[in-house]
Amino acid sequence: MGRVLSRILSDDPLIRAMSYQSVLSAFGEGAFLTGSAFYFTQVVGLSAAQVGLGLTIGGLAVFAGSVPLGRLADRVGTRRTWILGSALEALLFASWVLVDGFAGFVAVTIALDLAQTWARAGRNAYRFEVFPRETRVRSLAYMRASRNVGYTLGAGAGGMALAAPGNGPIMAIPIVTAAILAANAVLVTRLPRLSREDEAAAPTESPLEGALEAVSGRRKDPRAALRNRGFLVMSTFDGVLSTHQVLLNVVIPLWLVQETDAPRELLALLFGTNTVMAVALQVAAARGVADVTSSLRAQRRGAFFFVLSCAIVLVTHDTVGWVTILLVWLGHVTVTGSELYQSAGQWGLQAELSDPDRRGEYQGVANLGYTMGTVWAPAAFTFLAMEVGTIGWLTIAAIVVVAVVGLAPAARSAERHLARVTAVGGGAVAG
């Protein structure tokens, strides 16, 4: 038991405190997500098509707002953004109880998605700043393992609410989630302040003028994150490599049910295996990742496991019995390996290649690139695997190979740009 806990909880007090915070916030979000489909269709009264449309509109709002919200995070202060964004999330989750139609659903969805994007920009930028470079990625791995624990516990709580008689428990989930996220915001206030936060707290112009300028980005600054084209391209390729989640959560389950003779009950084992591996092995997968070179190495390992998973799963169309079960399970294990290494590489690249004075803004660009690299994948990968078959699986693997080959030159280009503009501006390349 002690060994298991050591993989989740570090001896470092700050990492441990932030791991507790990760468990708490993920628990709240996981509980709501588990019951959200039932809540929106049966309590709010929306159709499945309306839910899908509303979520798509929210995604478009995030796509448009990622970079301005990142700039605002730098302007307000990353820790302060994390606190305010988390508090807004809590209020917006509570507001679900007031929604009784499609218009209200869209309004809250947009506001919640933007609040989560803003809070995430502040959270990630704060984490990159607060930990020393040599231990940064390993520290983030502890938090990701903790979030997996939180999501699993939250999913269990949401499942119990769904299983309970009547709609009372599921109707209470938005309020419970809001209370948990409010407690999460309080926990964040107890984390150490950053020196940059004090600088952000003392603007030279009025707060309103500064906020509007941050959102609009009207200053033509050569250090603006969007001018670092290599970083945007790198983030897009990184998004493509992160489509292991599409394979994990959508394509392989559909393939198992429709194209193999494996029992449906195997799905529970697959997702259980993924959770256990994500908790137990994420810290190990992040070991040694500290700079651009080691981050690219981790990304290559992730791509290798992604391609290996495609090669394993595609043959299960023609296997039978226990051979199918074993191979599908092994395909899920390898795609989980892709998830572990790609995540570690992603943290390293984003931390190393972000301007230390503009981490929030760079997080906005990273989110923009991630969206471009992933938004098409559910439809494309599902079509390729389910309709095209073997050639489709090989095409998915080829897409991943192209992305990992393009990642390195894009990252080096981002590195050169950052070195050039920070040299001119007198800043440091990495912190």
N, C-alpha and C positions, 0 to 999 in steps of 0.2 A: 504493500500500500504506500509505503514511504517513497519508493522509487517512482510510482505513478504520480504522486503529488509533486515530486521534484521536477517532473517534466512539465508541470503546469504552473507551479509557483516557484519563483526565484527567491534566493536569500536576500536579494537587494530590496530594501524597503520601498523604494519608489516603484520598481517593477511590480512588486507584490500589490501595492495600493492600486496601481493602474490595471492590474489583472482583475482585482475585485470589481473595479469599476466596469471593466469589459464584460464580466459575467453578468452584472446587474443590468446593464443596458441591453445586452443581447437577450437576456431572459424576457424583458418587457417586450422587445420587438418580436421575438420568436413566438411568444404567447399570442400576440395579436395576429401575426401572419398566418399562424396555423388555423385560426378561426375566421380569417378575413373574408374568404369566399362565401362562407355561410352567412356571416354578418351582413355583407353587402347585398346578397340576394334575398335572404329570408327576413332580415330585420329592416334594412333600408328599403328593400323592395325593388332593387335594380335587376335588370336582365344580365345574363353573362356578357352579351355584346356591349351593353352600356359600361360594365365594369372594365372590359378590355379597352374600350375607347377612352374612358377616363384615365386609365393608367398610361395609355399612349400619349395623351395630351400632357400629362404630368411629365413624362419622359422628354417631350419636346421642350417643355419649359426649362427643365434641367439642362438640356443641351444648349439652350440660348443663354442661360444664366450662370453657367459654371465659372467662366472667366471673370465676369464682373463680381460675382460673390467671392471669388478668391482674392480679388483686389481689395474688396471690402474687409475681408478677414485680416489682411495685412494692415489695413488702415485702423481697424478697431483694436487689433491685437489678437493673436491666435488663441491664447488661453481664454481671453474674454469672449471671443467669438464662439468657442466651444461651449462655454457656460450659457451664453445668451441663446445660441442655437438649440442647445439641449432643453432649455426652459421653454422655448417656442415649440419644440417637438411635443413636450408634455402637454402644453395647452391645446395644441392642434389634435392630438390623439383624444383628449377629453371632448373636443368639439364634435367628434363623430356621433355622439348621442343626440346632437341637434340636427343632424342631416336627415332629410326625409325625401330626397329626390335627386335627380341626376345633376341639376345645376349646383346644388350644394356639395354633392360628391366631387364634382370637378374642381370647385373652388377650394375645398379642403385638400384634395389630392395635390393640386398645384402648390398651395402654400406649404404643405407638409414636405413635399419633395424638395422644394427650395430651401426650407429650413434645415432639412437633413443634409443637403449638399453644402450649405454654409457651415453647419456644425462640423461636418466631416473635413472640410478644408482646414478649419481651425484645429481640429483634433490631430490630423495627420501632420500638419506643419509644426504643431507643438511637440509632437513625439519626435520628429526629426531633430528638433532643436534641443530638447531637454536631455537627450542621451549622448554620451561621448561617441565619436565616430566609430571606434573600434568595437563597441558593444551595441550599437544602435539596432542592427538588423536582428540580432539574437534577442534583444529586449522586445522588439515588435513581435517576434515569434511567440514569446510567452503570452502576449496579449491576444494573438490570434487563436492560440490553443484555448485560452480562457473564454473567448467569444464562442467557440464551438461548444464548450460546456454549457454556456449560458443559453445558446440557441436550442440545444438539446433539451435542457430543463424547461425552457419556455414552451417548446413544442409539446412536451409532455403535459404541461399545465393547460395549454390550449386544447389538447386532445381530451383531457378530463372534462373541461367545460363543454365541449361538443357532445361528450358521451352522457353528461348529466341530463336528467329529465327536464323538459321544458326549455324555454329560451332565456330564463333568468340568468344563469351563469354566463352564457355567451354574450348577453347584452351588457354584462358588467365588465367585460374584458377591456373596452376602451378606457374606462375609468381606472381600472387596476393598472393597465399599461401606463397611463398618464402619471399615476402616483409613483410607479417604479422609476419612470424617466425623470420625474421631478427630484426623486432621491438621488438619481444619477447626477443630475446637474449640481446638487449640493456637494456630492463627492468630488466633482471636478473643481469646485471652488477651493478645495483643501489641497490641491496639487500646487507645487512650487511655482512662483511667478518667474517670468523670464525678464531679463534686462531689456529686451526689445519691446516687451509689453509696456514698460514704463515710458519708453520712447514713443510708442504709438499713442500713449495716453496724453501726450503733450503736443498736439498739432499746432502749427503756426497760424492756421486760418480757423474759421468757425467750424464746429463739428458738422453742421448741415452741409456747408460747402465742401468740406473734406469728404464726407460720405458720398455726396453726389458725384464728385470728381472720381472717387474710387470706383463707383459702379459704372460710370460712363466711360472711364478710361480715356478722357479727352487729352491728357498729356501725351505728347509724342516723345516718349522716353526710349532711347535705344536699349535700355535694360528691360523693357516690357517683355513678359514671358512669351507672348505670341510672336515676338520677333525671333525667338529661338526656334527656328523651323525644325532643326534636328530633334529638339525635345518633343515637339508635337508629333513628328513622324515616329520617333521612338515610342511614344505613348500609344500611338495607333497600332504599331506592331505588337507592343506589349498587350494591348487589348485583344488582338487576334490570338496570341498565345494563351490568354486567360479564358478563351472559349472552351477550355476543358470543362468548365461548369455546364456548358450546354451539352457536352457529351455525357457528363456525369448525371445531370438531373433530367434531361429530356431525351436525348437520342438513344442511349443504351437502354433505359427502361422501355421505350417504345419498341426498340429492336427485340428485346427479350420477349415482350408480350406478343408481338405480331410475327416475328421472323424466326423464332427458335422454339424448341419443344421444352424449354426450361419452365418449371412451375412459377407462377406469379409470386408465390410466397418468397422466392429468392430475392425479390426486391428489398424486403426488410433486411435481409442479411447484407445486401450490397450497401445500403445506406448506413447500416450499423457499422460495417467495416470502415467506410469512409470517415465516419465520426471518430471512431477509435484511433485510426491512423492520424487524423488531423490533430487530435489532442496529444497523442503519444509521440509523434515523430516530427512535428513542425519545428521544434527547437533544434533537433538534430539536423534537419534539412538546412537550417539557416546557419549552421556552424561554419565559420570561416568566410562568410559573406560580409565584406567591409568596404570594398571599393568598386570601381567600375569593372575592372577585370574579373574579379570574383563574382560580381553580380551577373555579368554576361555568361560566365561559366555555369552558374545556377540556372539561368534561362535555357541554356543549351541542354542541360540535363532534363529540365522540364519538358522541352520539345521532344527529346528522345523518348521519354515515357509516353507522351501524347501519341507519337507516331506508332510506338509499340502497341499501345492500346487499340488503335485502329486496326493494326495487322492481326491482333488476337481476336477481336470481336468479329471481324468480317467473316472468319472461317466458321463461326458457330451457326451460320445458316444451314450448313450441311452436316453438322455433327448431331449426335443423339445422346440422350440419357445423361449419365454422370459426366461424360466428356464435355457436353454443352455447359452443364452447371459449373464445372471447374473452370472452363475457359472464360465464361462470362464473368465469373467472380474475379479471375485473374485480370481480365480487361478492366474491371472496376478498380482493382488494386493499382494497376499501372497508371490509370488516369488520375488516381489520387496522388501518386508520386509526382505526376506533372503539376498538380495543384500545389504541392508542398514546395517544390523547387522554384516554380514560376513566381509564387508569392514572395519568397525570399529574394529572388533576383529583382523583382519589381520594387520592393522597398529600398534595396541598395541603390538602384539606378535613380529613383526619384529623389532620394536623399542627397546623393552625390552630385546630381546634375541640376539641382534647384538653386537659384540665387538665394543665399542665406537671408538677404533682406526682403525677399519676395516669395517666401515659401508658400503662403496662402495662394498667391496668384499662380504660381507654378502648379499647385494642386488643382486649380481650376483648369489649366491647360491639360494636365494629366487626365482629368475627368473627361474633358472634351475629346481627347485622343482615344481614351478607353471606349467611349461611346461609339465613335466611328469604327473602332476595331471589333465591336461586339454586336451592334444593333441588328445586323443582318444575319448573324450566325444561327439563331434558332430556326428560321425558315429555310436557310440555305443548307445547313447540316442535316436537318430532318429530311428535306427533299433528296439530297444526295445519298443518304444512307438507306432510306426507306423505298425510294422510287428507282434509283439508279443501281444500287447494290454494290458489288465489288469495286467497280470503277468509281463509284461515288465515295466509298471509304478511302480509296487511294487518293482521290481528289482532296478530301479533307486533310489527309496526311500531307499532301503536296502544299496545300495552303499554309500549314504550320511550318513546313520546311522553309518556304519563301519568307515567312515572317521572321523566323529566327536568323536566317541569313541576312536579312535587311536590318535586323535590330542593331548589330554591332556598328556598322558605319553610321547609322543614325545617332547612336549614343556617342560615338567619337566626335561627330559633328556638333552635337549639343555641348560636349565637353569643351571643344575649341571655342565655340561661341561664348560660352560662359566665361572661360579664361580671358577672352579678348575684352568683353564688356566690363568685367569686374576689374581688370587691370586698368582700364581707362577711368572707371569710377572709383577705384581705390578700395574695392571690397574684396572679401575673401571668397575663394572658390568653393570651399566646403567648410562646414562647421560641425 
